[in-house]
């Protein structure tokens, strides 16, 4: 193979060019039907159909992406729209070029780093600070879409917007996902009557099957069709937007809108097991953090670990902690503070960070590393660990056209329904993106005029032999990074077809010790990870909403995968139609006779694994020892056998391991307490060698 130069925005990035014989790509299910004329993967079927029609009419991937985004403003108004921003990652086949259209929101000129501090100098609670005009950043989505069309599309904004107008004017059926999000946010919507009147008319939240009609939004879209983005950034829509933001306590002005600039950026790139990964650059932290997690995991035989095994998830969690610590310290708007993009992905830095991963014990204290020593110049300055806000949402979709152009686009208004503020008379929601800045000043991500807040959006392309073949991304605030990284490993390491890679349950943990997790992770795996010192949330929850498309260079066909955490849809122009089913509710297990809590954390034992006899509580021996992180050879307490299974008395077993044991009669809880460092020291009995380390 030979090296060629590929233009990325205004600079050059090296990529390997394919050999004459196209190699197979991962993530393809050969038994699945593929499309040849274009394909989309979107979180809502109507938006997917809007994109499919544009491809069918001869539009390219950028044209289809624009139609999808404008339609999502109508059919998924709680997640994105012209009141927000995003990152569009584009691959242009004929130019062999990858570029990023950055339409991220910007802080108004009349803000200070103390924007979210109260009179006592303390951070205003998130629930309060994200639902007022101070939280609203200058939106960029509309100008970003228009700019992408003008530079890389083949159609005009006025030619792709009709589906969105029709959906707004004639109405759309409320699906289960939209109904759920409205129900969960009724109070927020009713804080400002405008949004409440649309989504909860008469004080009653719209239900699944109801029709959502948005005449004000239809009017807005018609104005945009007629006059383009100028009607918002220099015209009547912008005037109404600014008036509402100021009414709700914000400082945005007409000049802020007029001065907004869409920026075209070079993507960040890295390698993973011979594949190149290209993703969004700062002000998004997503691309660098995704690649850092992958680079950390590259040092292990992930395939040998097995998909969602305890060893795999332990290493993923520990890698996340390291990468998220670096993200918090070093990643922000690179137009304001230098970001050590090279140092963070330098193999020497990755090796240093990887050496901090204990193969069997959760590391309680993780700090950022020093990537600056691997940069040509040490430009380090501010560094301060950021507080993590509640998980936001957002939306992501992926598109391929018949010419081989690809778009991976993540777009947002931040929290569900953004700030809760709708522009009166114009029908679109406004973002709360400024709460992505640190509330407490002092770090690289502090609030500053004209600055873009740090994002986690990670629209990503995978590249083999110089040819992009997979577009992937997800919503979910800081969980985006975890979702994208795990989906990539599911495809490359675990050899899963893209749909199964998306369906596989995911985890998320940015800091020790709490772990969010999706239904489907084996109980034994959870117990073993609890024994290693991780703390799993009491209940599972959905993490992200991955939408991806893949091109198989061997057969010239396109495939897609859609997440069922919303009404994910894959549509091909000439073949392929898939709409994800609503996820089933978690299986309800019989309530147990008592609960075991270790240092205050309830363990997920099932009723059949526990019983009380003559005042003594018993738990199935293998499950109990997994949860306590103890090898059976260390326990000399005699077990009892019931129906062929061994059970250990909890009190005697725990006391023999150094726990203090008490019983909460009112709540029927066995309470075990022990210093965490002592608890984890039990694991020192395990083989400490890293058996999955790749040494060559």
C-alpha positions as CSV (number, residue, x, y, z in Angstrom):
1,X,0.0,0.0,0.0
2,X,1.1,3.5,-0.5
3,X,0.5,6.8,1.3
4,X,-1.5,9.6,-0.1
5,X,-2.5,12.9,1.3
6,X,-6.2,13.6,2.1
7,X,-7.5,17.1,2.5
8,X,-9.4,17.6,5.8
9,X,-10.9,21.1,5.8
10,X,-7.9,23.4,5.3
11,X,-5.2,21.0,6.3
12,X,-3.8,17.6,5.3
13,X,-4.3,14.3,6.9
14,X,-2.5,11.1,5.9
15,X,-4.6,8.0,5.2
16,X,-3.8,4.6,3.7
17,X,-5.1,4.1,0.2
18,X,-6.8,0.8,-0.6
19,X,-5.1,-2.0,-2.5
20,X,-6.6,-3.1,-5.8
21,X,-8.5,-5.9,-4.1
22,X,-11.1,-4.6,-1.7
23,X,-10.9,-6.3,1.6
24,X,-13.9,-7.3,3.7
25,X,-15.1,-4.9,6.3
26,X,-16.4,-5.9,9.8
27,X,-20.0,-5.4,11.0
28,X,-21.7,-6.9,7.9
29,X,-24.2,-9.7,8.3
30,X,-23.9,-11.6,5.0
31,X,-27.4,-13.0,5.5
32,X,-29.0,-9.5,5.6
33,X,-30.4,-7.6,2.6
34,X,-28.3,-4.6,1.5
35,X,-29.1,-1.5,-0.4
36,X,-27.1,-0.1,-3.4
37,X,-28.7,3.3,-4.0
38,X,-28.3,4.8,-0.6
39,X,-29.3,4.3,3.0
40,X,-30.1,6.2,6.2
41,X,-30.3,5.2,9.9
42,X,-32.3,7.7,12.0
43,X,-34.1,7.8,15.3
44,X,-37.6,8.4,13.8
45,X,-39.2,6.8,10.8
46,X,-40.6,10.0,9.3
47,X,-37.3,11.8,9.4
48,X,-35.7,8.7,7.9
49,X,-38.3,8.7,5.1
50,X,-37.5,12.4,4.4
51,X,-33.8,11.5,3.9
52,X,-34.6,8.4,1.8
53,X,-36.7,10.5,-0.6
54,X,-34.0,13.0,-1.1
55,X,-31.6,10.2,-2.0
56,X,-34.2,8.7,-4.3
57,X,-34.6,12.0,-6.0
58,X,-30.8,12.1,-6.7
59,X,-29.6,14.2,-3.8
60,X,-26.4,13.3,-2.1
61,X,-25.7,12.4,1.5
62,X,-25.4,16.0,2.6
63,X,-28.8,16.8,1.0
64,X,-30.4,13.9,2.7
65,X,-28.8,14.8,6.1
66,X,-30.2,18.3,5.7
67,X,-33.7,17.0,5.1
68,X,-33.5,14.6,8.0
69,X,-32.4,17.4,10.4
70,X,-35.1,19.8,9.4
71,X,-37.7,17.0,9.8
72,X,-36.3,16.0,13.2
73,X,-37.1,19.5,14.3
74,X,-40.7,18.6,13.8
75,X,-41.0,14.9,14.7
76,X,-38.4,14.8,17.5
77,X,-38.6,18.4,18.8
78,X,-37.4,17.5,22.3
79,X,-34.0,16.4,21.0
80,X,-32.8,18.9,18.3
81,X,-33.8,21.6,16.0
82,X,-32.9,25.1,14.7
83,X,-32.7,26.3,18.3
84,X,-29.6,24.2,18.9
85,X,-26.3,23.1,17.3
86,X,-24.3,20.1,16.3
87,X,-21.4,18.5,14.4
88,X,-21.8,17.2,10.9
89,X,-18.9,14.8,9.9
90,X,-18.8,14.5,6.0
91,X,-16.8,12.2,3.8
92,X,-16.7,13.3,0.1
93,X,-15.8,10.4,-2.1
94,X,-14.7,12.3,-5.2
95,X,-12.4,14.5,-3.2
96,X,-11.3,11.8,-0.8
97,X,-11.9,14.4,1.9
98,X,-13.2,14.2,5.5
99,X,-14.4,17.5,7.1
100,X,-16.5,18.6,10.1
101,X,-19.1,21.3,9.9
102,X,-19.2,22.8,13.5
103,X,-22.5,24.5,14.2
104,X,-22.0,24.3,18.0
105,X,-23.8,27.0,20.0
106,X,-21.8,30.0,21.2
107,X,-21.9,32.0,24.4
108,X,-23.3,35.6,23.9
109,X,-20.8,38.5,24.2
110,X,-22.3,39.8,27.4
111,X,-21.5,36.9,29.7
112,X,-18.9,36.3,32.4
113,X,-17.3,33.2,33.9
114,X,-19.5,33.8,36.9
115,X,-22.7,33.3,34.8
116,X,-24.0,30.4,36.9
117,X,-22.9,31.5,40.4
118,X,-25.4,32.8,42.9
119,X,-24.9,35.8,45.2
120,X,-22.9,33.6,47.6
121,X,-20.5,32.5,44.9
122,X,-21.9,29.0,44.8
123,X,-23.1,27.2,41.6
124,X,-26.8,27.5,41.0
125,X,-28.3,24.0,41.0
126,X,-28.5,22.4,37.6
127,X,-32.3,22.1,37.5
128,X,-32.6,25.8,38.1
129,X,-29.8,27.1,35.9
130,X,-30.7,25.1,32.8
131,X,-34.3,26.4,32.5
132,X,-33.8,30.1,32.0
133,X,-32.5,32.5,29.4
134,X,-29.0,32.4,30.8
135,X,-28.6,28.8,29.6
136,X,-29.4,29.6,26.0
137,X,-26.4,29.7,23.6
138,X,-26.5,31.3,20.2
139,X,-27.9,28.5,18.0
140,X,-26.1,27.2,14.9
141,X,-28.0,24.3,13.4
142,X,-29.9,26.2,10.7
143,X,-26.8,28.1,9.5
144,X,-24.8,24.9,9.7
145,X,-27.3,23.0,7.5
146,X,-27.4,25.8,5.0
147,X,-23.6,26.1,4.9
148,X,-23.2,22.4,4.4
149,X,-25.7,22.4,1.5
150,X,-24.1,25.4,-0.1
151,X,-20.6,23.9,0.0
152,X,-21.1,20.2,-0.3
153,X,-24.7,19.5,-1.2
154,X,-26.4,19.5,-4.6
155,X,-29.7,20.9,-3.5
156,X,-30.9,24.2,-1.8
157,X,-32.4,24.5,1.6
158,X,-35.7,25.4,0.0
159,X,-35.6,22.1,-1.9
160,X,-35.1,19.8,1.1
161,X,-37.5,21.5,3.7
162,X,-40.9,20.5,2.3
163,X,-41.2,17.2,4.3
164,X,-40.6,19.1,7.5
165,X,-43.2,21.7,6.6
166,X,-45.8,19.0,5.8
167,X,-45.1,17.2,9.1
168,X,-45.6,20.4,11.1
169,X,-48.6,21.6,9.2
170,X,-50.6,18.4,8.9
171,X,-49.4,16.8,12.1
172,X,-47.6,13.6,13.0
173,X,-48.6,10.7,15.2
174,X,-47.0,10.9,18.7
175,X,-44.9,7.7,19.0
176,X,-44.1,5.9,22.3
177,X,-40.8,7.6,22.7
178,X,-42.1,11.2,22.2
179,X,-45.0,10.5,24.6
180,X,-42.6,9.2,27.2
181,X,-40.4,12.2,27.0
182,X,-43.3,14.6,27.1
183,X,-44.7,12.8,30.2
184,X,-41.4,13.0,32.0
185,X,-41.0,16.8,31.3
186,X,-44.5,18.2,31.7
187,X,-43.5,20.5,34.6
188,X,-40.6,21.8,32.7
189,X,-42.7,22.5,29.6
190,X,-45.4,24.2,31.7
191,X,-42.9,26.5,33.3
192,X,-43.2,28.5,30.1
193,X,-46.7,28.4,28.7
194,X,-45.7,28.5,25.1
195,X,-44.2,25.0,25.1
196,X,-46.8,23.6,27.5
197,X,-49.6,24.6,25.2
198,X,-48.1,22.6,22.3
199,X,-47.0,19.4,24.1
200,X,-49.5,19.4,27.0
201,X,-52.6,21.2,25.7
202,X,-55.1,21.9,28.4
203,X,-52.6,20.7,30.9
204,X,-52.7,17.1,29.6
205,X,-49.5,15.6,28.1
206,X,-49.9,14.3,24.6
207,X,-50.2,10.5,24.6
208,X,-49.0,7.8,22.2
209,X,-51.3,7.9,19.2
210,X,-52.3,11.5,19.6
211,X,-51.6,13.9,16.7
212,X,-48.9,16.6,17.2
213,X,-49.7,19.6,15.0
214,X,-47.3,22.6,15.1
215,X,-48.7,25.5,13.1
216,X,-46.2,28.1,14.4
217,X,-43.3,25.8,13.5
218,X,-44.8,25.3,10.0
219,X,-44.9,29.1,9.6
220,X,-41.2,29.3,10.7
221,X,-40.2,26.6,8.2
222,X,-42.1,28.3,5.4
223,X,-40.2,31.6,6.2
224,X,-36.9,29.7,6.1
225,X,-37.9,28.1,2.7
226,X,-38.6,31.6,1.3
227,X,-35.7,33.6,2.8
228,X,-33.1,31.1,4.0
229,X,-31.2,31.3,7.3
230,X,-31.0,35.1,7.2
231,X,-34.6,35.3,8.4
232,X,-33.3,33.8,11.7
233,X,-29.9,35.4,12.0
234,X,-30.9,38.9,10.7
235,X,-34.6,38.9,10.5
236,X,-37.9,38.5,12.4
237,X,-37.3,35.0,13.7
238,X,-34.1,36.1,15.4
239,X,-35.8,39.2,16.8
240,X,-38.4,37.0,18.5
241,X,-35.8,34.6,19.7
242,X,-33.7,37.3,21.3
243,X,-36.8,38.9,22.9
244,X,-37.8,35.6,24.5
245,X,-34.2,34.9,25.8
246,X,-34.0,38.3,27.3
247,X,-37.5,38.0,28.8
248,X,-36.3,34.8,30.5
249,X,-33.1,36.4,32.0
250,X,-30.6,35.9,29.2
251,X,-28.2,38.4,27.7
252,X,-28.3,37.4,24.0
253,X,-28.6,40.2,21.5
254,X,-29.3,40.6,17.8
255,X,-25.6,41.2,17.3
256,X,-24.8,37.8,18.8
257,X,-27.0,36.2,16.1
258,X,-25.6,38.3,13.3
259,X,-22.0,37.5,14.3
260,X,-22.5,33.8,14.6
261,X,-20.1,31.8,12.4
262,X,-20.2,28.2,11.3
263,X,-16.7,26.8,11.4
264,X,-15.3,24.0,9.3
265,X,-12.7,21.9,11.1
266,X,-10.3,19.1,10.5
267,X,-11.5,15.9,12.3
268,X,-9.4,14.2,15.0
269,X,-8.0,10.9,13.9
270,X,-6.4,7.9,15.4
271,X,-5.9,4.2,14.8
272,X,-7.4,1.1,16.4
273,X,-6.2,-2.3,15.4
274,X,-5.3,-1.2,11.9
275,X,-8.5,0.8,11.3
276,X,-8.5,4.6,11.3
277,X,-11.0,6.4,13.4
278,X,-12.1,10.0,12.4
279,X,-14.4,12.0,14.7
280,X,-15.4,15.5,15.8
281,X,-12.6,17.8,17.1
282,X,-12.7,20.3,19.9
283,X,-14.9,22.1,21.0
284,X,-16.2,18.5,21.1
285,X,-14.4,16.3,23.5
286,X,-16.1,13.3,21.9
287,X,-13.7,12.3,19.2
288,X,-10.5,12.5,21.3
289,X,-12.1,10.7,24.3
290,X,-13.5,7.9,22.1
291,X,-10.2,7.3,20.5
292,X,-8.3,7.5,23.8
293,X,-10.6,4.8,25.2
294,X,-10.0,2.6,22.2
295,X,-6.3,3.2,22.4
296,X,-6.2,2.1,26.0
297,X,-8.2,-1.0,25.2
298,X,-6.0,-1.8,22.2
299,X,-3.4,-3.1,24.6
300,X,-5.6,-6.0,25.5
301,X,-7.0,-9.0,23.7
302,X,-10.5,-7.8,23.9
303,X,-11.8,-10.6,21.7
304,X,-10.4,-13.1,24.1
305,X,-12.1,-11.4,27.0
306,X,-15.5,-11.9,25.4
307,X,-18.4,-9.5,24.8
308,X,-19.7,-8.0,28.1
309,X,-17.7,-10.4,30.2
310,X,-16.6,-9.2,33.7
311,X,-13.0,-8.8,32.5
312,X,-14.0,-6.8,29.4
313,X,-16.4,-4.5,31.3
314,X,-13.9,-4.0,34.1
315,X,-11.2,-2.9,31.6
316,X,-13.7,-0.7,29.7
317,X,-14.8,1.0,33.0
318,X,-11.2,1.6,34.0
319,X,-10.3,3.0,30.6
320,X,-13.3,5.3,30.7
321,X,-12.2,6.7,34.0
322,X,-8.7,7.5,32.7
323,X,-10.0,9.0,29.5
324,X,-12.8,11.1,31.1
325,X,-10.3,12.5,33.6
326,X,-8.1,13.7,30.7
327,X,-11.3,15.0,29.0
328,X,-12.2,17.1,32.0
329,X,-8.8,18.6,32.4
330,X,-7.7,19.3,28.9
331,X,-10.6,19.5,26.4
332,X,-12.6,22.6,25.6
333,X,-12.9,25.1,22.8
334,X,-9.5,25.0,21.1
335,X,-10.0,28.5,19.8
336,X,-9.7,29.7,23.4
337,X,-7.3,27.2,25.0
338,X,-4.8,24.8,23.3
339,X,-5.8,21.2,23.5
340,X,-3.0,18.5,23.5
341,X,-4.6,16.5,20.7
342,X,-1.4,14.9,19.7
343,X,-0.2,14.2,23.2
344,X,-3.5,12.6,24.4
345,X,-3.2,9.9,21.6
346,X,0.6,9.5,21.7
347,X,1.5,5.8,22.2
348,X,3.8,6.7,25.1
349,X,1.1,8.6,26.9
350,X,-1.4,5.8,26.3
351,X,1.0,3.3,27.7
352,X,1.6,5.4,30.8
353,X,-2.2,5.6,31.4
354,X,-2.8,2.0,30.7
355,X,-0.3,0.9,33.3
356,X,-2.6,2.5,35.9
357,X,-5.3,-0.1,35.2
358,X,-5.4,-2.8,37.9
359,X,-6.7,-6.0,36.1
360,X,-8.9,-7.1,39.0
361,X,-9.6,-4.1,41.3
362,X,-11.4,-0.8,40.6
363,X,-9.0,2.1,41.0
364,X,-10.6,4.5,43.5
365,X,-8.6,7.6,42.6
366,X,-8.0,8.6,39.0
367,X,-6.3,11.9,38.0
368,X,-5.5,13.4,34.6
369,X,-2.2,12.5,33.0
370,X,0.3,14.9,31.4
371,X,-0.1,14.7,27.7
372,X,1.7,18.1,27.2
373,X,5.1,16.5,27.4
374,X,4.4,14.7,24.2
375,X,3.5,17.9,22.3
376,X,6.1,20.1,20.5
377,X,5.3,22.9,22.9
378,X,3.9,22.7,26.4
379,X,1.0,25.1,26.3
380,X,-0.7,23.8,29.4
381,X,-2.5,26.3,31.4
382,X,-5.8,26.0,33.2
383,X,-6.9,22.5,34.3
384,X,-9.8,21.8,36.5
385,X,-12.0,18.8,36.8
386,X,-15.5,19.6,35.6
387,X,-18.7,18.7,37.5
388,X,-20.8,16.3,35.5
389,X,-24.3,17.5,34.8
390,X,-27.3,15.2,34.5
391,X,-27.2,13.2,31.2
392,X,-28.6,15.1,28.3
393,X,-30.1,13.7,25.1
394,X,-29.6,14.9,21.6
395,X,-30.0,12.9,18.4
396,X,-27.7,11.2,15.9
397,X,-28.2,9.8,12.3
398,X,-26.0,8.4,9.6
399,X,-26.3,8.6,5.8
400,X,-24.7,7.0,2.7
401,X,-25.5,7.8,-0.9
402,X,-25.0,5.7,-4.0
403,X,-21.8,7.6,-4.9
404,X,-20.1,6.7,-1.6
405,X,-20.5,10.0,0.2
406,X,-21.1,9.6,4.0
407,X,-22.5,11.8,6.7
408,X,-22.4,11.2,10.4
409,X,-24.3,13.9,12.1
410,X,-25.0,14.5,15.8
411,X,-27.2,17.5,16.7
412,X,-28.8,18.7,19.9
413,X,-30.6,21.2,22.1
414,X,-28.9,19.5,25.1
415,X,-31.4,18.4,27.8
416,X,-34.7,16.9,26.7
417,X,-36.7,19.9,25.4
418,X,-33.6,22.0,26.0
419,X,-34.2,24.9,28.3
420,X,-37.9,24.4,28.1
421,X,-38.2,27.7,26.3
422,X,-40.1,27.9,23.0
423,X,-40.0,31.0,20.9
424,X,-43.5,32.4,20.9
425,X,-45.2,32.5,17.5
426,X,-42.4,30.5,15.9
427,X,-42.7,27.1,17.6
428,X,-39.2,25.8,18.1
429,X,-37.4,25.0,21.3
430,X,-34.3,26.7,22.6
431,X,-31.2,25.0,23.8
432,X,-29.6,25.0,27.3
433,X,-26.2,24.5,25.9
434,X,-24.4,27.1,28.1
435,X,-24.8,24.7,31.0
436,X,-22.2,22.5,29.2
437,X,-19.7,25.1,30.5
438,X,-18.4,24.6,34.0
439,X,-20.6,26.4,36.5
440,X,-17.5,27.2,38.6
441,X,-14.9,29.3,36.9
442,X,-11.2,28.5,36.7
443,X,-10.9,25.7,34.1
444,X,-10.5,25.5,30.4
445,X,-14.2,25.0,30.0
446,X,-15.3,28.1,32.0
447,X,-18.0,30.4,30.5
448,X,-16.5,33.1,28.2
449,X,-17.9,35.5,25.6
450,X,-18.0,34.0,22.1
451,X,-16.8,30.6,23.3
452,X,-18.3,27.2,22.3
453,X,-19.0,25.0,25.3
454,X,-17.3,21.6,25.5
455,X,-19.4,18.9,23.9
456,X,-19.4,15.1,24.0
457,X,-20.9,14.7,20.5
458,X,-19.0,12.0,18.6
459,X,-20.0,11.6,15.0
460,X,-17.5,9.0,13.8
461,X,-16.2,7.3,10.7
462,X,-14.3,4.0,10.6
463,X,-11.8,3.7,7.8
464,X,-10.1,0.6,6.3
465,X,-7.3,0.9,3.8
466,X,-8.0,4.5,3.2
467,X,-11.8,4.0,2.6
468,X,-14.4,5.1,5.1
469,X,-16.9,2.2,5.5
470,X,-18.8,2.9,8.7
471,X,-20.6,5.9,10.1
472,X,-21.7,5.8,13.8
473,X,-22.8,8.1,16.6
474,X,-25.2,8.4,19.5
475,X,-26.9,11.0,21.7
476,X,-26.7,10.9,25.5
477,X,-24.6,13.7,26.8
478,X,-21.3,12.4,28.2
479,X,-22.6,8.8,27.7
480,X,-22.2,9.4,23.9
481,X,-18.5,8.7,24.1
482,X,-19.1,5.4,25.9
483,X,-21.8,4.3,23.5
484,X,-19.7,5.0,20.4
485,X,-16.5,3.3,21.8
486,X,-18.4,0.2,22.8
487,X,-20.2,-0.1,19.5
488,X,-16.9,0.1,17.7
489,X,-15.3,-2.6,19.8
490,X,-18.4,-4.7,19.3
491,X,-17.9,-4.5,15.6
492,X,-14.1,-4.8,15.4
493,X,-13.2,-7.0,18.4
494,X,-16.4,-9.0,19.1
495,X,-17.1,-9.5,15.3
496,X,-20.8,-8.5,15.7
497,X,-22.9,-7.4,12.8
498,X,-23.9,-3.8,13.2
499,X,-27.4,-4.4,14.4
500,X,-26.2,-6.8,17.1
501,X,-23.4,-4.4,18.0
502,X,-26.0,-1.8,18.7
503,X,-28.4,-4.1,20.5
504,X,-25.7,-5.4,22.9
505,X,-26.2,-3.9,26.4
506,X,-23.9,-1.0,27.2
507,X,-22.4,0.5,30.4
508,X,-21.3,4.0,31.3
509,X,-19.0,5.2,34.1
510,X,-17.1,8.5,33.9
511,X,-15.7,8.5,37.5
512,X,-15.3,5.9,40.3
513,X,-17.4,4.1,41.5
514,X,-20.8,4.4,39.9
515,X,-21.8,2.4,36.8
516,X,-24.9,2.9,34.7
517,X,-25.9,-0.2,32.8
518,X,-28.5,-1.5,30.4
519,X,-30.8,-4.5,30.8
520,X,-29.2,-7.7,29.6
521,X,-25.9,-7.8,31.4
522,X,-25.6,-11.2,33.1
523,X,-26.2,-11.2,36.8
524,X,-22.9,-13.0,37.5
525,X,-21.0,-10.3,35.6
526,X,-22.7,-7.6,37.7
527,X,-21.9,-9.4,40.9
528,X,-18.3,-10.0,40.0
529,X,-17.8,-6.3,39.1
530,X,-19.4,-5.4,42.4
531,X,-16.9,-7.6,44.0
532,X,-14.1,-5.8,42.2
533,X,-15.2,-2.5,43.7
534,X,-17.5,-1.0,41.0
535,X,-21.0,0.1,42.1
536,X,-23.8,-0.6,39.7
537,X,-26.9,1.5,39.8
538,X,-29.8,-0.3,41.5
539,X,-31.8,-0.2,38.2
540,X,-30.8,-0.6,34.6
541,X,-31.5,2.3,32.2
542,X,-31.2,3.0,28.5
543,X,-27.8,4.5,27.5
544,X,-27.6,6.3,24.2
545,X,-29.3,5.8,20.9
546,X,-26.8,4.5,18.3
547,X,-27.6,4.8,14.6
548,X,-25.0,3.5,12.1
549,X,-24.5,2.6,8.5
550,X,-21.9,0.4,6.8
551,X,-20.6,-0.1,3.2
552,X,-19.4,-3.5,2.2
553,X,-16.7,-2.9,-0.5
554,X,-16.8,-6.6,-1.5
555,X,-20.4,-6.6,-2.7
556,X,-21.1,-2.9,-3.1
557,X,-24.0,-3.0,-0.6
558,X,-25.0,-0.8,2.3
559,X,-26.3,-2.0,5.7
560,X,-27.6,-0.2,8.7
561,X,-28.3,-0.6,12.4
562,X,-30.9,1.3,14.5
563,X,-31.3,1.5,18.2
564,X,-34.6,0.6,19.9
565,X,-34.3,3.1,22.7
566,X,-36.3,5.3,20.3
567,X,-38.1,4.4,17.1
568,X,-34.8,3.8,15.3
569,X,-35.2,3.2,11.5
570,X,-33.0,2.0,8.7
571,X,-34.3,2.8,5.2
572,X,-32.6,2.0,1.9
573,X,-33.5,3.6,-1.4
574,X,-33.8,0.4,-3.3
575,X,-33.9,-2.2,-0.4
576,X,-33.9,-2.5,3.4
577,X,-36.6,-1.3,5.7
578,X,-36.3,-1.8,9.4
579,X,-38.0,0.0,12.3
580,X,-36.9,-1.0,15.8
581,X,-39.6,-2.5,18.1
582,X,-40.3,-0.8,21.4
583,X,-38.1,-2.3,24.0
584,X,-39.7,-4.8,26.3
585,X,-40.0,-3.9,30.0
586,X,-37.4,-5.6,32.2
587,X,-38.4,-9.0,33.4
588,X,-39.9,-8.7,36.9
589,X,-38.3,-11.1,39.4
590,X,-40.0,-12.3,42.5
591,X,-39.2,-10.1,45.5
592,X,-36.7,-11.6,47.9
593,X,-37.3,-12.3,51.5
594,X,-34.5,-9.9,52.5
595,X,-32.0,-7.6,50.9
596,X,-28.2,-7.7,51.2
597,X,-26.5,-4.3,51.3
598,X,-22.7,-4.0,51.3
599,X,-21.5,-0.6,52.4
600,X,-24.9,0.7,51.7
601,X,-25.2,-0.7,48.2
602,X,-28.0,-3.2,47.5
603,X,-26.9,-6.3,45.7
604,X,-29.0,-7.8,42.9
605,X,-29.8,-11.3,44.3
606,X,-32.9,-13.0,43.2
607,X,-35.6,-14.6,45.4
608,X,-34.6,-18.1,44.5
609,X,-31.0,-17.4,45.5
610,X,-31.9,-16.4,49.1
611,X,-33.8,-17.7,52.1
612,X,-34.1,-17.4,55.8
613,X,-34.3,-20.4,58.1
614,X,-34.5,-20.3,61.9
615,X,-33.5,-16.7,61.9
616,X,-30.4,-17.3,59.7
617,X,-30.1,-15.7,56.2
618,X,-28.6,-17.7,53.4
619,X,-27.5,-16.8,49.9
620,X,-26.4,-19.1,47.1
621,X,-22.7,-19.7,47.7
622,X,-21.3,-18.9,44.3
623,X,-23.4,-15.8,43.9
624,X,-22.5,-14.5,47.4
625,X,-18.8,-15.0,46.9
626,X,-18.8,-13.4,43.4
627,X,-20.5,-10.3,44.9
628,X,-18.0,-10.1,47.8
629,X,-15.0,-10.6,45.4
630,X,-13.7,-13.7,47.3
631,X,-12.4,-17.0,46.0
632,X,-14.2,-20.0,47.5
633,X,-10.8,-21.3,48.8
634,X,-10.7,-18.5,51.3
635,X,-14.0,-19.4,52.9
636,X,-14.1,-22.2,55.5
637,X,-17.7,-21.7,56.6
638,X,-19.8,-24.9,55.9
639,X,-22.5,-24.6,53.3
640,X,-25.9,-26.2,53.2
641,X,-27.4,-27.8,50.2
642,X,-30.9,-27.2,49.0
643,X,-32.3,-28.7,45.7
644,X,-28.7,-29.4,44.6
645,X,-27.4,-25.9,45.2
646,X,-25.0,-24.7,47.9
647,X,-26.0,-21.8,50.2
648,X,-23.8,-20.0,52.7
649,X,-25.0,-18.3,56.0
650,X,-24.5,-14.6,55.3
651,X,-23.5,-13.5,58.8
652,X,-20.9,-16.2,59.5
653,X,-19.4,-15.9,56.0
654,X,-19.2,-12.1,56.1
655,X,-17.8,-12.0,59.7
656,X,-15.1,-14.5,58.6
657,X,-14.1,-12.1,55.9
658,X,-13.8,-9.1,58.3
659,X,-17.2,-7.5,57.7
660,X,-19.3,-6.0,60.5
661,X,-22.8,-7.4,60.2
662,X,-26.2,-6.0,61.3
663,X,-29.9,-6.6,60.6
664,X,-32.4,-3.9,59.8
665,X,-35.6,-5.5,61.0
666,X,-38.0,-2.9,59.5
667,X,-36.5,-3.1,56.0
668,X,-35.5,-6.8,56.2
669,X,-31.9,-5.9,55.2
670,X,-28.6,-7.6,56.1
671,X,-26.1,-4.8,56.3
672,X,-22.4,-5.5,55.7
673,X,-19.9,-2.8,56.3
674,X,-16.1,-2.9,55.8
675,X,-13.5,-0.4,54.9
676,X,-13.4,-0.4,51.1
677,X,-9.6,-0.8,50.9
678,X,-9.9,-3.8,53.2
679,X,-12.7,-5.2,51.0
680,X,-10.7,-4.8,47.9
681,X,-7.6,-6.3,49.5
682,X,-9.4,-9.7,49.4
683,X,-8.9,-9.6,45.7
684,X,-5.1,-9.6,46.1
685,X,-5.5,-13.4,46.4
686,X,-6.3,-13.4,42.7
687,X,-3.6,-13.7,40.1
688,X,-2.6,-10.1,39.6
689,X,-0.9,-10.7,36.2
690,X,-2.7,-9.1,33.3
691,X,-3.6,-12.2,31.3
692,X,-5.1,-10.2,28.4
693,X,-2.2,-7.9,27.8
694,X,-0.9,-7.8,24.2
695,X,2.9,-7.9,24.4
696,X,3.9,-7.7,20.7
